[in-house]
């Protein structure tokens, strides 16, 4: 069975990840989230964003440990920064990666999304206009 | 009952204060999730809510008033409730950027969703009946899942 690591921030990022991953068929999924989601099976990552460099360093280390431990076939993220870090590290470690930019970014790719571009095997937006502007893949959306 | 929620990341005093004032002149029960403070203004007020309690208030409410966060929009759609969204504005320091304005503009017109670009649009939305959101997931959802499944090899 394909082993998937699904990494996201809390709130809307997490809800989009759950919606999408629950709809995936026959996969073995491990989740990681940078917010408390009340489920002990979900790996916890430190929160960070692209504007706080010191937290980013901690985020990189945590993401590296997570990917190394889970050893997924594919890493999927719906954002934001903690997911982007996990995706980039996964790619550098030789895993396949999917970025799905949050549907909250209707006019332009998120900062985290732009950073993951060269590290994503499948680099997606949920808006057609953003796809046209950036060259990201548009296949559909959660809403 | 009206449930007002602003998400867990940032407070949104412009919306919270407006809804607290609205509650003072109306008989309807209003529950506020504020992101920064609990217990004030005669309303039931919570800084944040554990998932089950958030779910209870969502279910009890006839309508949800929220910041234009995707989490709130997805949550109301999942339980078939109408939502009034108020986009946060960067120039008022309500968020880092104006992506909520873009989200609201892109989703405006969807069934079950109203955008209050200005706060004073909220009362009319609360007084009128808002249809529930479309029950089925958008066909675009299945297309997105198919694309991911194909790539993953599931």
Boltz contact constraints between the chains, C-beta under 6 A:
constraints:
  - contact:
      token1: [A, 2]
      token2: [B, 152]
      max_distance: 6.0
  - contact:
      token1: [A, 2]
      token2: [B, 153]
      max_distance: 6.0
  - contact:
      token1: [A, 2]
      token2: [B, 154]
      max_distance: 6.0
  - contact:
      token1: [A, 11]
      token2: [B, 7]
      max_distance: 6.0
  - contact:
      token1: [A, 11]
      token2: [B, 71]
      max_distance: 6.0
  - contact:
      token1: [A, 12]
      token2: [B, 69]
      max_distance: 6.0
  - contact:
      token1: [A, 12]
      token2: [B, 70]
      max_distance: 6.0
  - contact:
      token1: [A, 12]
      token2: [B, 71]
      max_distance: 6.0
  - contact:
      token1: [A, 15]
      token2: [B, 71]
      max_distance: 6.0
  - contact:
      token1: [A, 15]
      token2: [B, 74]
      max_distance: 6.0
  - contact:
      token1: [A, 23]
      token2: [B, 145]
      max_distance: 6.0
  - contact:
      token1: [A, 24]
      token2: [B, 149]
      max_distance: 6.0
  - contact:
      token1: [A, 24]
      token2: [B, 154]
      max_distance: 6.0
  - contact:
      token1: [A, 25]
      token2: [B, 154]
      max_distance: 6.0
  - contact:
      token1: [A, 26]
      token2: [B, 154]
      max_distance: 6.0
  - contact:
      token1: [A, 27]
      token2: [B, 154]
      max_distance: 6.0
  - contact:
      token1: [A, 38]
      token2: [B, 51]
      max_distance: 6.0
  - contact:
      token1: [A, 74]
      token2: [B, 152]
      max_distance: 6.0
  - contact:
      token1: [A, 103]
      token2: [B, 70]
      max_distance: 6.0
  - contact:
      token1: [A, 104]
      token2: [B, 70]
      max_distance: 6.0
  - contact:
      token1: [A, 104]
      token2: [B, 99]
      max_distance: 6.0
  - contact:
      token1: [A, 104]
      token2: [B, 103]
      max_distance: 6.0
  - contact:
      token1: [A, 105]
      token2: [B, 99]
      max_distance: 6.0
  - contact:
      token1: [A, 106]
      token2: [B, 102]
      max_distance: 6.0
  - contact:
      token1: [A, 106]
      token2: [B, 103]
      max_distance: 6.0
  - contact:
      token1: [A, 106]
      token2: [B, 106]
      max_distance: 6.0
  - contact:
      token1: [A, 107]
      token2: [B, 102]
      max_distance: 6.0
  - contact:
      token1: [A, 122]
      token2: [B, 151]
      max_distance: 6.0
  - contact:
      token1: [A, 139]
      token2: [B, 143]
      max_distance: 6.0
  - contact:
      token1: [A, 139]
      token2: [B, 144]
      max_distance: 6.0
  - contact:
      token1: [A, 139]
      token2: [B, 147]
      max_distance: 6.0
  - contact:
      token1: [A, 140]
      token2: [B, 140]
      max_distance: 6.0
  - contact:
      token1: [A, 140]
      token2: [B, 143]
      max_distance: 6.0
  - contact:
      token1: [A, 140]
      token2: [B, 144]
      max_distance: 6.0
  - contact:
      token1: [A, 141]
      token2: [B, 140]
      max_distance: 6.0
  - contact:
      token1: [A, 142]
      token2: [B, 141]
      max_distance: 6.0
